[in-house]
């Protein structure tokens, strides 16, 4: 899962570095095109693909695979904290 997130986020970095190199070497028309591609990719990957596909998969499909245990695992720290006030420091 972490490698998929890394792949989604690092694709944008390569495009940005190419645009910066073109800007530093006075190829401004290519740099401007690459900046536009960077903005489009950043928007598509981080604001559309990541929430719609990756987060959906981790939330809903993992619940189908794991079942009720994910709810218990998520609620357990909250239950322990409020059931045993000594842990909170009161």
HELIX and SHEET records of a PDB file:
HELIX    1   1 UNK A    2  UNK A   24  1                                  23    
HELIX    2   2 UNK A   28  UNK A   44  1                                  17    
HELIX    3   3 UNK A   45  UNK A   55  3                                  11    
HELIX    4   4 UNK A   56  UNK A   56  1                                   1    
HELIX    5   5 UNK A   57  UNK A   61  3                                   5    
HELIX    6   6 UNK A   62  UNK A   66  1                                   5    
HELIX    7   7 UNK A   69  UNK A   83  1                                  15    
HELIX    8   8 UNK A   85  UNK A   88  1                                   4    
END                                                                             
